[in-house]
């Protein structure tokens, strides 16, 4: 014989004040859990979106990011012109581009200080390689060979001198902002200019990487092992997909640790709140529990009813927690990438899987909080329950 579900839901309605307070405690835990993981997913999405398995990144052996890399002009010429794995277009031109990369301090619009912003010098083939991954939303693309730049859209609202028509000073060279670009990847927060003009302005003697479209079925891992010890061009090779995935490791682990740590601390508080609520519920219904046992309801049914009541409060907390967190979906957030040491802009990104995980967390917190009070209720003896009138 099982207690009807109406019995459980009625008890929640009767004690709605304490149930709502407990649900709010769980809701805060769920909101923090979902918010931090949404940040982590938004950060990873910057590097996940644009990764192509058939696009190769050539860098100095041992470099973990292009900011640490360096490839001489001579080595670049050999790579672009002689490597057989690099694909060519209909006119026989190599689908490859040499790029420079440097993080520089730029003033914030708020006047609160400076932060690192990535500058990228590109060649005409760089735009062809990226295709629709990067789109121009204002102005025009820079003229190669001139002191013109195109900036990522997030920079127009967060950094000084980054709006269309502004002049951006790089060392002693003024660069005019002639366009604004947009990309779902991390490149959407960069400043792009002609590679030769940027190298001269930033006093960079070497390129940082070569990006190239490779012919189908190229084994990049085997190629990298071959080229790392090449006498003429010692470089490491990896797919763009692999390279971008590595850029999220440090920040991703930090955000995951933060989610686990905060959720654990707040979860303990939420569970204690659920235990107190359910113990008070058991204490106020001792006589009622005695009657249920006396008329033949088994102890497991009493236990199940109280656990279910706590789990339902947990699910209510899960709904409230998601309602608190969801308005932040898409809100832009800035953080330093510990691999490249540059600031990147990204948004909270809530997914159906994250919502399910949040509901699961709320349900588990409710179950844990209700287990001890439910055991206490189930272990009551009818005679002792009646004596507590």
N, C-alpha and C positions, 0 to 999 in steps of 0.2 A: 504494500500500500504506500503510495507516494503522495506527498503533499502537493496540492495543485499550485501552478505557477501564480495564480491570482493571490494566493496567500503571501508569497514573497513580494510581489509588486505592491500589494496593499500596505505591507509593513514599511516599505520605502516611502510611500506617500504619507503615511501617518507620521513618520519620523523624518520628514523631508528637510527640515532645517539642518539637522546633524548630517544627513546624507549628502546634502549639497555642499556643506563645508568640507566633508571628506572627499567628495568628487573634485572640488576645487584644488585640494592638495595634490591629487593625482593629475589633475589638468595641468598644473604648473610643471610637474615633472615631464609630462608628455610634451608640452610646448617647448621646453628646453631641449629635450631629446630630439624632437622633430626639427627644431630650428637649427641646431648645430649640424645635424646630418644633412639638412637641406643646403646649408652653406658648403659642406664638403662636396655634395653632389654638384652644386653650381660651380665650384672651383674646378673639379675634375672635368666638367663639361667643356670648360675653356680649352682644354688640351685634348679632349676626346673627339670633339666635333670634326676637326680638320685633318685628322690623321689618315694618311693613305699608305697602304702596304706597299704600293709600287712606286713610291716616291722616296728617294734615298737622301740621307744627310751624311755628308763627309766632314769629319772634324779631326782635330789633332788627337792622336792616341792618348787615352787616359782622361780626356776632358769629359766632365759630367754635364756640361752645358756649353752652348756656343760662346758665352761670355768668357769661358776659360780657354777657348780654342784659339788657334792661330795657324793659318795656311798661307805660305808665301805666294807671291804672284807667279813665280816660276812653277810651283807645284800646282797652282790653280789652272794654269794653261795646260799642263800635262793632263790633269784630270778631265777637264772639259773637252779637250780636243782629241785625246788619244784613248780614253777608256772605252772598251767595246760594249760594256753593259749599259752605257748611257744612250737612251733613245734619241732619235732625230726626227725633225718635222719633215714635211713634204719637200722643203727646199734643201734638206740635208744639214740644217743647223742643229747643233746639240741642244737638247732640251735641258739645259743646265744653267745655273746662275750663281755667281759668287756674291756673297753678302757680308757686310760688316755689322757688328752689333756692339752697343755700348750703353750702359746705364748711366744717366747723368741726373744731377739734382735739378729739380724745377720747383718754382714757387707755387704754393697752393693758392687758389682763388680766395679762400677764407683768410689768407694772411697768417695762418697758424704755423708756418714753417715751410720746409722743403721735403720732397720725397723723390725717390729714384723713379725715373721714367725711361723705358727702353727706346733707344734710337736704332733704326735699322736702315742701312744703306743698301739699296737694291739696284738691280740691272733690269732693262726692259723685259728680259726673259722671266724675271721673277713674277711679273704680273700675269704673263701667259701661263706659267706653271700653276698659279693659284686659281685661275679661272673664276668661277662664281663664288669661291670661298670668301673673297673680300669684295665688297661692293662700295662704290663711290656714292655718297648720299648728298653731298654739297660740293659746289665748285667743280674743279677738274683735277686730273692727275698732273703731277709735276712734269715739267719738261726736263728730260735727262740732260745733264751737262750744265744745269743752272742751279742757283741757290734757292730752290723751292722745295717745300715739304708738304706732305699730306698727313693729317693727324687722325688718330682714332677718335670716334665720337665721344667716348666717356671723358676724354681729356678736355673737351671744350667747356665742360661745366666744373671741372675740378682743378685745372691747372691754368696759370696765367699765360697770356700770349699764345693761346692755342685755338682761337676762333678764326674763322675765315677772314683773311685780310690782315691779320696780325703779323708781327715780325718776331721771330723766335731767334734769340741770340745763342749760338753755339760757339763757345770760346769767343773769338773776336769776329766771327763771321755771322752776319744777319741772314736768316733764311725766312722767306715769305711763305705764310700758310696759304696755299691756293686750293686746298681741298680737304674734305672730311670724309673718312671712310668708316665702314661698319663691318664687323665680322663677329661671328659667334665664338671664335677662338680667342686665345690670348693676344693675337696680333691686332685685335680690335682696339687695344689700348696702347699702341706704339706710335712713334713718329717715323715716317718713311721719307727718304730723300734719295737723290742720286748717290750711288755708292762712292764714286770718285770724289765728288764734292764733299761728302761727309767724312771720308777718310782724311782728306786734306784739312778740313776744319777741326776734326777731332784728333788729328795727328796720330792716325793709326797706320802703321807701316804694312800691315798684313790683313788679309780677309779673315773672317771668323769661321766661315763654313761655305760649303758648296752644296746647293740643293739641286737634285736632278731627277728627272723621270727615267726609270730604268726599263729595259726591255722585259717582256713577260717571262716568268719562271726564273728570275735571277735569284740565286741563293745568296742573300746579303750577309748571312752569318759566315758562310764559307769565304765570301769575298773579303769580309772584314779581317778574318784571320790571315788571309793572303797579303792584304795591303798594309797591315800594321807593321810588318817587317820589310816592306818594300824599300829598296835603297833610294829610289828617286822620289817617291811620294808616300811617306809613312803616314797613313791616315786610318781612322776607324770608320766603319760604315754601318749604318743602321737604318731601318725604315723610319719614316716620319712618324708612323703609328707608335713604334717602340720608343722613339726619342721623346715624344710628347707625353707618353704614359709615365716615363721616368721623372718628368718635371713635377708630378703631383705627389711623389712619394713622401717627402718630408712634411709638407703641409697637410696632406691627407692623413698621415699617421697622427699628427698633432690634433687635428679636428676630431678624429675618431677617439683618441684618448680623452679629449675634453668632453665628448658626448658621454662616454662610459663613466668618467669620473663624476660629472655633475649629475647624471642620471642616477648613479649609485647613491650619492649623498642625499639628493632630493627624494629618491625612491624609498630610502629607509624612513625618512620623515613621513612620507605618504602612507607607507605600510603601518607605521605606528599610529597614525591618525585613523586608519581603517580599523585597526585592532581596537582602539579605544571606543570608536563608534559602535562596533559590533558587540563588544563586551557590555557596553551600556544597554544595547538592545536586548542582549540575553538577560541581563539583570532585571530589566523592566518587564520581561515576558516570562519570568521563571514559572509563575503559576500556570500560564498558558502552555508552556512546554510540558509541565507535569500533566495537564489535561490531555494533551496530544499523546503522550506516552501511555497514559491510563486507558485511553480508548483504543489502543492497538497500533498506533503508528510506530514502525521500527526506528531504532536509533539512527540507522544509516540515512533514513528519510529526513529526520530532524537535522542531521549533519549536512546533508545535501541542500536543504532549504536555506540554511544560514550561509553556506559557502556561495550558493547561487545569488543570494541577496547582496553579498559583498562584491561578487564578480559583476553584477549589474551596476552597482555604484561605480566600479572601476571603469566599465564601458561608458557610463555617463561622463566620467572624468576624461576619458579618451576623446569623446565628442567635443567637450568644452576645450580641451587642450588643442585640438586641431583647429577649432574656431578661433582660438587666440593666435595660433601660428600662421594660418593660411593668409591673412592680410599682408604678410611679409613676402609672399611669393612674388618673385621678380624684382624685389627691391634691391638696388645696387649696393654693393659693399666693397670696400677696398682693403687689401691685405698684401703684405710683402711675401713674395715667393722666395722661400729660403734657398732654393736651388739657383735661381738667377739673380737674387738680391734686387729685384725690382718690384714696384707696386703694380698689382693687377686689379682690375675692376671686374666684379662678377656679381651675380644675383642669387638670392635664395631660390632653390629649385625643388619644389615639392612634387613627388611622383606618387602614383597609386601604390607602389611597393612600400614607399616610406609611410604612407597612411596606414597600410596594413600592419607594418611593424609597430607603429604608434598604438594602434588598437590592441595589438598583441601585448605590448608592454602594459597598457592600462588594465587589460584583463588579468594578466599575471599578478600585477600589484594588488588587484582586488582579491584574487584567489588567496594570495599569501596572507593578506590582512584578515581574511575571514576564516582561515583554517583553525587557528587556536580558539577563537570564540565558538566556532561551530562544534569543535570537539568538546568544549565545556558544556554546551547545550545538550549534545548527544549523550554525555555521560551522567547527566542529572538523573537522580532517582525520583520517581513520582512522589513518594512520601516526603522526601526532603523538599521537593518543590512546593508541595501544598503547605508545609510548615512555614514557608517564607511569605505567607500572605500578610 
